[in-house]
Amino acid sequence: GSARPARQPGSGRSGRYGPAVASPTEQAEFTRRLRETVVAAVLGVFALLALLWALEQLRALLVLVLFSLFCGFALEPPVNALARRGWGRGRATLAVFAGVTVVVGAFGALLGTIVVQQVTDLIKNVPDYARQVADFLHDKLGVDISGNDVAGSAGTVNQVSKYVLGGALGLGATVATLLFSLLTIATLTFYVAKDGPRMRRAVCSTMPPDKQREVLRAWEIAIDRTASYVSYRVILATLSALVHGVALNLFDVPFAVSLGIWVGVVSQFIPTVGTYLAGIVPVAIALGEDPRTALWVLLFIVAYQQVENYVISPPLSARTMKVHPALGFASAIGGVALIGPLGALLALPIVASVQAFLAVYV
């Protein structure tokens, strides 16, 4: 065979029959790179820990920002519609905000006085209601409960109620925090709806033209899915208000129309606990009239909730949100686990947007 040149000692290259010996220059270079890698890794770990700490401290604010973005996406379609008619975006946004404020204010004025009055009457008349319950159980079910014992228990309930009402001033800080959160959401939502096109231009100005088209397309998908979610909730709230209003009227419950609106709106737009809050008020008011009526109202609310969950909501959600019911249910639970009650409200539009992104880009 042909002769092979002999390997020079200290050349740093591997030989055929054994490992090569690295030159001092290569060793120094390796040591320098290893040192830089270790330093970069340590700094990266510290930066990651600092970022996680900052996210944990700003978690409440980030949730408000995310919710405001959701509200801004929901309000942008009507703002865009007014802008296409020649309105300025600021005036159009103010008009939409005014409409939402009027609706919310009318809802609060319609139900606030009724709820406060009925709850106050209920607390005052707890002993009488307790005796009525005892008589009903004795006559219909054969359960013998002493009226005096029930009255005594009712007195204990009254004492507890007094303690609860006496501690209402302690809720001042919570109410102030809630008002601040609402103000933050309203302010951020206004600017998201008003300056949506400007925000998109600012983001796209940093990208090449082909990327700009994709970003605008993704942004439009998010707005469309959010608007579909709001439509889905509005339809369910309207149907629930009509059905409960008619049913409460048939049960001769006072303020049937107002209570129907209460049940429809609260059960759909307050996540997680909305269904329970919605049902408590009509049951309490019916209890003031007749315990049997309250029982029938409770049974009807529970039955309608099952019909809505398993019959009405799945096909409607599939048409408006294009999300499978099982996926929507799981996403709501995951949203609550991640960011709390607001996660149940934000989960469906987020999942619908991600699903739309996958359908478009994958």
C-alpha positions as CSV (number, residue, x, y, z in Angstrom):
1,G,0.0,0.0,0.0
2,S,0.9,3.7,-0.1
3,A,3.0,5.1,2.6
4,R,1.2,7.2,5.3
5,P,2.8,10.3,6.8
6,A,3.7,9.9,10.4
7,R,1.6,11.9,12.9
8,Q,3.5,14.8,14.4
9,P,3.6,14.7,18.2
10,G,1.4,17.3,19.9
11,S,-0.5,18.0,16.8
12,G,-3.8,17.4,18.6
13,R,-5.3,15.2,16.0
14,S,-6.5,11.7,16.7
15,G,-4.4,8.8,15.5
16,R,-5.5,5.5,14.1
17,Y,-4.4,3.4,17.0
18,G,-5.0,5.6,20.0
19,P,-6.5,8.9,21.2
20,A,-4.8,12.1,20.3
21,V,-3.3,14.5,22.8
22,A,-4.9,18.0,22.7
23,S,-2.6,20.8,22.2
24,P,-2.3,23.5,24.9
25,T,-4.2,25.9,22.6
26,E,-7.1,23.5,22.2
27,Q,-7.2,22.8,25.9
28,A,-7.3,26.5,26.7
29,E,-10.1,27.1,24.1
30,F,-12.1,24.1,25.6
31,T,-11.7,25.5,29.1
32,R,-12.8,29.0,28.1
33,R,-15.9,27.6,26.3
34,L,-16.8,25.4,29.3
35,R,-16.4,28.3,31.6
36,E,-18.7,30.5,29.4
37,T,-21.2,27.7,29.2
38,V,-21.4,27.2,32.9
39,V,-21.7,31.0,33.6
40,A,-24.4,31.3,30.9
41,A,-26.3,28.3,32.5
42,V,-26.1,29.8,36.0
43,L,-27.2,33.2,34.8
44,G,-30.0,31.6,32.8
45,V,-31.3,29.7,35.9
46,F,-31.2,32.9,37.9
47,A,-33.0,34.8,35.1
48,L,-35.6,32.1,34.9
49,L,-36.2,32.1,38.7
50,A,-36.5,35.9,38.6
51,L,-39.0,35.7,35.7
52,L,-41.1,33.1,37.6
53,W,-41.0,35.3,40.7
54,A,-42.1,38.3,38.7
55,L,-44.9,36.4,37.1
56,E,-46.1,35.1,40.4
57,Q,-46.1,38.7,41.8
58,L,-47.9,40.0,38.8
59,R,-50.3,37.1,38.4
60,A,-53.4,39.1,39.4
61,L,-52.5,41.9,37.0
62,L,-51.8,39.5,34.2
63,V,-55.2,37.9,34.7
64,L,-56.8,41.3,34.5
65,V,-54.9,42.1,31.3
66,L,-55.9,38.8,29.7
67,F,-59.5,39.4,30.7
68,S,-59.4,42.9,29.3
69,L,-58.0,41.6,26.1
70,F,-60.8,39.2,25.9
71,C,-63.4,42.0,26.5
72,G,-61.7,44.2,24.0
73,F,-61.9,41.5,21.3
74,A,-65.6,41.0,22.2
75,L,-66.3,44.8,21.8
76,E,-64.2,45.4,18.7
77,P,-66.7,44.0,16.1
78,P,-69.5,46.5,17.0
79,V,-66.8,49.3,17.2
80,N,-65.6,48.3,13.8
81,A,-69.2,48.3,12.4
82,L,-69.7,51.9,13.7
83,A,-66.3,52.9,12.4
84,R,-67.2,51.7,8.9
85,R,-70.2,54.0,9.0
86,G,-68.0,57.0,9.5
87,W,-67.7,57.2,13.2
88,G,-64.4,57.9,14.8
89,R,-63.0,55.0,16.8
90,G,-63.0,56.9,20.0
91,R,-66.7,58.0,19.6
92,A,-67.7,54.5,18.5
93,T,-66.0,52.9,21.5
94,L,-67.6,55.4,23.9
95,A,-71.0,54.6,22.3
96,V,-70.5,50.8,22.7
97,F,-69.3,51.3,26.3
98,A,-72.3,53.5,27.0
99,G,-74.7,50.8,25.7
100,V,-73.0,48.1,27.8
101,T,-73.1,50.4,30.8
102,V,-76.8,51.1,30.3
103,V,-77.6,47.4,30.1
104,V,-75.6,46.5,33.2
105,G,-77.0,49.4,35.1
106,A,-80.6,48.5,34.2
107,F,-80.0,45.0,35.2
108,G,-78.6,46.1,38.6
109,A,-81.4,48.6,39.2
110,L,-84.0,46.0,38.2
111,L,-82.8,43.3,40.6
112,G,-80.8,45.1,43.3
113,T,-83.8,46.5,45.2
114,I,-85.7,43.3,44.8
115,V,-82.9,41.1,46.1
116,V,-82.0,43.3,49.1
117,Q,-85.7,43.6,50.1
118,Q,-86.4,39.9,49.8
119,V,-83.3,38.8,51.6
120,T,-84.0,41.2,54.4
121,D,-87.6,39.9,54.7
122,L,-86.3,36.4,54.6
123,I,-84.0,37.0,57.6
124,K,-86.7,38.7,59.6
125,N,-89.2,35.9,59.0
126,V,-86.8,32.9,59.5
127,P,-88.8,31.6,62.6
128,D,-92.1,31.6,60.7
129,Y,-90.5,29.9,57.7
130,A,-88.9,27.3,60.0
131,R,-92.3,26.5,61.6
132,Q,-93.8,26.2,58.1
133,V,-91.1,23.8,57.2
134,A,-91.7,21.8,60.4
135,D,-95.4,21.6,59.7
136,F,-94.8,20.5,56.1
137,L,-92.5,17.7,57.2
138,H,-94.9,16.6,59.9
139,D,-98.0,16.6,57.7
140,K,-96.5,15.2,54.4
141,L,-93.6,13.1,55.5
142,G,-94.4,12.1,59.0
143,V,-91.2,13.7,60.4
144,D,-91.9,15.1,63.9
145,I,-89.9,18.2,64.6
146,S,-90.7,20.3,67.6
147,G,-91.8,23.8,66.6
148,N,-90.0,25.2,69.6
149,D,-86.8,23.5,68.7
150,V,-87.1,24.8,65.2
151,A,-87.8,28.2,66.4
152,G,-84.8,28.0,68.7
153,S,-82.7,26.9,65.8
154,A,-84.1,29.8,63.8
155,G,-83.1,32.1,66.7
156,T,-79.6,30.7,66.4
157,V,-79.7,31.4,62.7
158,N,-80.8,34.9,63.4
159,Q,-77.9,35.4,65.8
160,V,-75.5,34.1,63.2
161,S,-77.1,36.4,60.6
162,K,-76.6,39.4,62.9
163,Y,-72.9,38.5,63.4
164,V,-72.5,38.2,59.6
165,L,-74.2,41.5,59.0
166,G,-72.3,43.1,61.8
167,G,-69.1,42.1,60.1
168,A,-70.1,43.5,56.8
169,L,-67.8,46.5,57.3
170,G,-64.9,44.1,57.1
171,L,-65.7,43.6,53.4
172,G,-64.7,47.2,52.7
173,A,-61.2,46.3,51.6
174,T,-62.5,43.5,49.3
175,V,-65.1,45.9,47.8
176,A,-62.4,48.5,47.2
177,T,-60.2,45.9,45.5
178,L,-63.0,44.7,43.3
179,L,-63.8,48.3,42.3
180,F,-60.1,48.9,41.4
181,S,-60.1,45.7,39.4
182,L,-63.2,46.7,37.5
183,L,-61.8,50.1,36.8
184,T,-58.6,48.5,35.5
185,I,-60.5,46.1,33.3
186,A,-62.7,49.0,31.9
187,T,-59.7,51.2,31.1
188,L,-57.7,48.4,29.4
189,T,-60.7,47.2,27.5
190,F,-61.5,50.7,26.2
191,Y,-58.0,51.1,24.8
192,V,-57.9,47.5,23.3
193,A,-61.2,48.2,21.5
194,K,-60.4,51.7,20.5
195,D,-56.8,51.2,19.4
196,G,-57.1,47.7,18.0
197,P,-56.0,48.6,14.5
198,R,-53.2,50.8,15.8
199,M,-51.9,47.9,18.0
200,R,-51.9,45.6,15.0
201,R,-50.0,48.1,12.9
202,A,-47.5,48.6,15.6
203,V,-46.9,44.9,16.0
204,C,-46.8,44.2,12.2
205,S,-44.4,47.1,11.6
206,T,-41.6,45.1,13.1
207,M,-42.2,42.1,10.7
208,P,-41.7,41.4,7.0
209,P,-44.8,41.6,4.8
210,D,-45.4,37.9,4.6
211,K,-45.3,37.6,8.4
212,Q,-47.6,40.6,8.7
213,R,-50.3,38.8,6.8
214,E,-50.1,35.8,9.0
215,V,-50.2,37.8,12.2
216,L,-53.2,39.8,11.0
217,R,-54.9,36.5,10.1
218,A,-54.3,35.0,13.5
219,W,-55.5,38.2,15.2
220,E,-58.7,38.1,13.2
221,I,-59.3,34.5,14.2
222,A,-59.0,35.4,17.8
223,I,-61.5,38.2,17.5
224,D,-63.9,36.0,15.6
225,R,-63.7,33.2,18.1
226,T,-64.2,35.6,21.0
227,A,-67.2,37.2,19.3
228,S,-68.7,33.7,18.7
229,Y,-68.2,32.9,22.4
230,V,-70.1,36.1,23.5
231,S,-72.9,35.3,21.0
232,Y,-73.1,31.7,22.5
233,R,-73.4,33.1,26.0
234,V,-76.0,35.7,25.0
235,I,-78.2,33.1,23.3
236,L,-78.0,30.8,26.4
237,A,-78.7,33.7,28.7
238,T,-81.7,34.9,26.7
239,L,-83.2,31.4,26.5
240,S,-82.6,30.7,30.2
241,A,-84.2,34.0,31.1
242,L,-87.3,33.3,29.0
243,V,-87.8,29.8,30.4
244,H,-87.2,30.6,34.0
245,G,-89.4,33.7,33.8
246,V,-92.3,31.7,32.4
247,A,-91.8,28.9,35.0
248,L,-91.6,31.2,37.9
249,N,-94.7,33.0,36.7
250,L,-96.5,29.6,36.6
251,F,-95.3,28.9,40.2
252,D,-96.7,32.3,41.3
253,V,-93.3,33.5,42.5
254,P,-93.2,37.3,42.9
255,F,-91.1,39.3,40.5
256,A,-91.0,36.3,38.0
257,V,-89.8,38.3,35.1
258,S,-87.0,40.0,37.0
259,L,-85.9,36.7,38.6
260,G,-85.9,35.1,35.2
261,I,-83.5,37.7,33.9
262,W,-81.4,37.3,37.0
263,V,-81.1,33.5,36.5
264,G,-80.4,33.9,32.8
265,V,-77.6,36.5,33.1
266,V,-75.9,35.4,36.3
267,S,-75.8,31.7,35.3
268,Q,-74.1,32.4,32.0
269,F,-71.8,35.3,32.7
270,I,-70.5,34.5,36.2
271,P,-68.1,31.6,35.8
272,T,-68.1,28.5,38.0
273,V,-70.5,29.7,40.8
274,G,-72.9,31.6,38.6
275,T,-75.4,28.7,38.4
276,Y,-75.6,28.5,42.2
277,L,-75.8,32.2,42.7
278,A,-78.6,32.4,40.1
279,G,-80.7,29.7,41.8
280,I,-80.4,30.9,45.4
281,V,-82.4,34.1,44.9
282,P,-85.6,32.7,43.3
283,V,-85.6,29.7,45.8
284,A,-85.2,32.1,48.7
285,I,-88.1,34.3,47.5
286,A,-90.3,31.3,46.8
287,L,-89.5,30.1,50.3
288,G,-91.0,33.3,51.6
289,E,-94.3,32.4,49.9
290,D,-94.5,28.6,50.5
291,P,-91.9,25.9,51.2
292,R,-93.5,23.6,48.6
293,T,-93.2,26.3,46.0
294,A,-89.5,26.7,46.9
295,L,-89.0,23.0,46.5
296,W,-90.7,23.0,43.0
297,V,-88.6,26.0,42.0
298,L,-85.4,24.3,43.1
299,L,-86.3,21.1,41.2
300,F,-87.1,23.0,38.1
301,I,-83.8,25.0,38.2
302,V,-81.8,21.7,38.6
303,A,-83.7,20.0,35.8
304,Y,-83.2,22.9,33.4
305,Q,-79.5,23.0,34.2
306,Q,-79.2,19.4,33.2
307,V,-81.2,20.0,30.0
308,E,-79.0,23.0,29.2
309,N,-75.7,21.2,29.9
310,Y,-76.5,18.0,27.9
311,V,-79.1,19.0,25.3
312,I,-79.0,22.7,24.5
313,S,-75.4,23.8,25.1
314,P,-73.4,21.1,23.2
315,P,-74.9,21.6,19.7
316,L,-75.0,25.4,20.2
317,S,-71.4,25.4,21.3
318,A,-70.4,23.2,18.4
319,R,-72.0,25.7,15.9
320,T,-70.9,29.0,17.4
321,M,-67.5,28.0,19.0
322,K,-66.7,24.9,16.9
323,V,-65.4,23.2,20.0
324,H,-66.3,19.7,21.0
325,P,-68.4,19.7,24.3
326,A,-65.9,17.3,26.1
327,L,-63.0,19.6,25.1
328,G,-64.9,22.6,26.3
329,F,-65.7,21.0,29.6
330,A,-62.2,19.9,30.2
331,S,-60.8,23.4,29.2
332,A,-63.1,25.1,31.6
333,I,-61.9,22.9,34.5
334,G,-58.3,23.5,33.4
335,G,-58.9,27.3,33.2
336,V,-60.2,27.3,36.8
337,A,-57.2,25.3,38.0
338,L,-54.7,27.7,36.2
339,I,-56.0,31.2,36.9
340,G,-59.1,30.8,39.0
341,P,-62.8,31.5,38.3
342,L,-62.0,33.8,35.3
343,G,-60.3,30.8,33.7
344,A,-63.7,29.2,33.2
345,L,-64.9,32.2,31.2
346,L,-61.7,32.6,29.2
347,A,-61.1,28.9,28.5
348,L,-63.6,28.4,25.7
349,P,-62.5,31.3,23.5
350,I,-58.8,30.5,24.0
351,V,-59.3,26.8,23.1
352,A,-61.5,27.8,20.1
353,S,-58.8,30.2,18.9
354,V,-56.1,27.6,19.3
355,Q,-58.2,25.0,17.4
356,A,-58.8,27.6,14.7
357,F,-55.1,28.3,14.4
358,L,-54.3,24.6,14.1
359,A,-57.0,24.2,11.4
360,V,-55.6,27.2,9.4
361,Y,-51.8,26.6,9.8
362,V,-51.5,22.9,10.4
